[in-house]
Amino acid sequence: MKKLLGIISLVFLVSGSVYSQSRMSEAEREEAIARYQANMDELNLTEEQKPQVEEINMKYLDGLSKLKKSNGSRLDKYRTFKDLSATRDSEMKNILSKEQYAIFKENQKEQREHMKERRRNRR
């Protein structure tokens, strides 16, 4: 469980920071972890799905970490980010039921809106 929470926090930290210079505060980090845990609980994953989803998230996190450290142009980074996201979505679609996948996509949409709001508030 601790490993999963660590992975979760890193996914949110890296995905939110790929195009942003700012760092999350401790409160924002805790909020992101709680939000991620709530999203995973909402998916109601089976015991078989949990390790598969964790593996997908680890691959996604690894890709985001490499992307953040890369020296590519902003456009190249954006394209790589889109490719990583598309791969993750495709893999999640293969693992999750139709209902779970719909919840997953809705949660992603909410997360994008949350990130947009954070960016607006920091300007």
C-alpha positions in Angstrom: 0.0 0.0 0.0 2.8 2.4 0.8 4.5 1.6 -2.5 1.2 2.3 -4.3 0.7 5.6 -2.5 4.3 6.6 -3.4 3.7 5.7 -7.0 0.4 7.7 -7.0 2.0 10.8 -5.6 4.8 10.6 -8.1 2.4 10.2 -11.0 0.5 13.4 -10.0 3.7 15.3 -9.2 5.4 14.4 -12.5 2.3 14.7 -14.7 1.4 18.1 -13.2 5.0 19.3 -13.5 5.9 18.2 -17.0 4.9 21.6 -18.5 5.0 23.6 -15.3 7.9 25.2 -13.5 6.1 25.3 -10.2 6.3 22.6 -7.5 3.3 21.3 -5.5 3.1 22.3 -1.9 2.8 19.6 0.7 -0.9 20.3 1.1 -1.4 20.0 -2.7 0.6 16.8 -2.8 -1.6 15.3 0.0 -4.7 16.5 -1.9 -3.5 14.8 -5.1 -2.8 11.5 -3.3 -6.2 11.6 -1.7 -7.8 12.4 -5.0 -6.0 9.6 -6.7 -6.9 7.1 -4.0 -10.6 8.2 -4.3 -10.4 7.7 -8.0 -9.0 4.2 -7.7 -11.6 3.3 -5.1 -14.3 4.6 -7.4 -13.0 2.2 -10.1 -13.6 -0.7 -7.7 -10.7 -2.7 -9.2 -10.5 -6.4 -8.8 -7.5 -8.1 -7.2 -6.4 -9.1 -10.6 -6.7 -5.6 -12.0 -4.8 -3.8 -9.2 -1.3 -5.0 -10.1 -2.0 -4.5 -13.8 -3.1 -0.9 -13.2 -0.1 -0.3 -10.9 2.2 -1.6 -13.7 0.6 0.7 -16.3 1.0 3.7 -13.9 4.6 2.8 -13.2 5.4 2.7 -17.0 3.6 6.0 -17.4 5.4 7.6 -14.5 8.8 6.4 -15.9 8.0 7.9 -19.2 7.0 11.2 -17.6 10.2 11.2 -15.6 12.3 10.7 -18.7 10.3 13.4 -20.5 10.8 15.9 -17.7 14.5 15.3 -17.8 14.8 15.4 -21.6 16.2 18.4 -23.5 13.7 18.2 -26.3 11.7 21.2 -27.6 8.4 22.1 -26.0 6.6 20.7 -29.1 8.6 17.4 -28.9 7.8 17.1 -25.2 4.1 17.7 -25.9 4.0 15.0 -28.6 5.8 12.6 -26.4 3.4 13.4 -23.5 0.4 12.8 -25.9 1.9 9.4 -27.0 2.4 8.4 -23.4 -1.1 9.3 -22.5 -2.6 7.5 -25.5 -0.6 4.3 -24.7 -1.7 4.5 -21.1 -5.4 4.9 -22.1 -5.2 2.0 -24.6 -3.7 -0.3 -21.9 -6.3 0.8 -19.3 -9.1 0.2 -21.8 -7.9 -3.4 -22.3 -7.9 -4.0 -18.5 -10.9 -2.1 -17.3 -14.5 -2.9 -17.9 -16.5 -0.5 -20.0 -18.0 1.0 -16.9 -14.6 1.3 -15.1 -13.1 2.8 -18.3 -15.9 5.5 -18.4 -15.2 6.4 -14.8 -11.4 6.5 -15.5 -11.9 8.9 -18.5 -14.3 11.1 -16.4 -11.6 11.2 -13.6 -9.0 12.2 -16.2 -11.2 15.0 -17.4 -11.7 16.3 -13.9 -8.0 16.1 -13.3 -7.3 18.2 -16.4 -9.8 20.8 -15.2 -8.1 20.8 -11.8 -4.7 21.4 -13.4 -6.1 24.2 -15.6 -7.5 25.8 -12.5 -4.2 25.5 -10.7 -2.4 27.1 -13.6 -4.9 30.0 -13.7 -4.5 30.6 -10.0 -0.7 30.8 -10.2 -0.6 33.5 -12.8 
